[in-house]
Amino acid sequence: MIKNNFLICLGAVLLFSACDSESNHVLMAYPEQESAAFQEFTRQCSSCHRPPMPDVHIAKDWQAVVARMQQHKEQRGLVVMSDAEQQQILTYLQAHAKKEVIE
């Protein structure tokens, strides 16, 4: 019984360690992590969810996404982003967006 409890605890520790390493790995993939724009992006977006990778959308789509997130913040009674904060985040996201494929 003690051996089984030890193995369960050890498995849990390893599982949580793996998750932590994986989330750190994902964070490392964000571009320009030292920039003020990245810091603002993570500060604003992590209040509700993990910030998306900039390359999940093409540049022209980010404006609608940022506007939609602003609406979500307002609906939830959270402090909304200023125009300057929105523009800083949008500029960051568009600079690192998925490249549009023109066919």
N, C-alpha and C positions, 0 to 999 in steps of 0.2 A: 504494500500500500504506500509506504513512504517512497519507495523507488518510483512508483507510478506518478505520485504527486511531484517529485523532483523532475521527472521527464516532462510532465505537462508544463511546469514552470519554466524549464529550460527551453522548451519549444516556443512558449509565449515570448520569452526574452529574445530569442532568435528571430521570431516573426516580426516583432516590433522594431528590432534593430535593422532588419532588412527593409522595412517600410521607411524608416528614418533615412537610411542610406539612399533609398530610391528617391525620396522627396528631395534630398540634397542634390542628387544627380540631376533631377529635373530643373531645380533652381539654377544649377550651373549652366544650363543651356540657354538661358535668357541672354540676349545681347545687351551690351553696355550697362552692366549691373551697377557700375559705379556712378552712372550719370544721375543728375537730378530728375530727369524725366522718368527714368526707370524707378527711382525711389517714389516718386509721386504716383506712378502707375500702380506699383505694388501696394502702396498705402491706401489708395482709393479702392482698388479692385478686391483686395483681400478682406475688406470689411464684410463681404457676403460669400465669397468663393475664392478658390485658387485662381490667381490671375492667368488668363489664357496666354498661350504662346503667341507672339505677334504674327507668326506666319500661318495661323489658322484661317486667316482671311486675306483677300487681296486689299490693297490700299484703299480703293474707292468704297469698300464695304465697311471699313472701320468707323466712319462717321455715323452711320445708322446704329451700329452696335453701341458706341459710346453714348449716343442720345438715348437709346433704349435703357442702358444701365442708369443713366441720370433719372429717367422716369421711375425705374425700380426703386432707386434710393428715395426719391420723393414719396412714392406710395408707401414705403415702409417707415416713413418718418425719420429717415437718416439725413444727416447734413449733406446737401447736394454740392456738387463741384462748382467752383466758380468758372466763369468763362475762360479765364487764364489757365486754370488747372485742366479743364477739358481740352483746351488747345494744346497744352504741353503733352498730355497723354496721347491725343490724336496724332500729333507730330511724331512721337516715339513709335507708336504702332504702325503708322504708315511708312515710316523709314525702314522698318524691319518686316513689313508685310510679305506675304507669299507673292512671288512674282507672277504677274498675270500672263497667261499663255494665250497668245493671239493666234487663232487658227485661220 
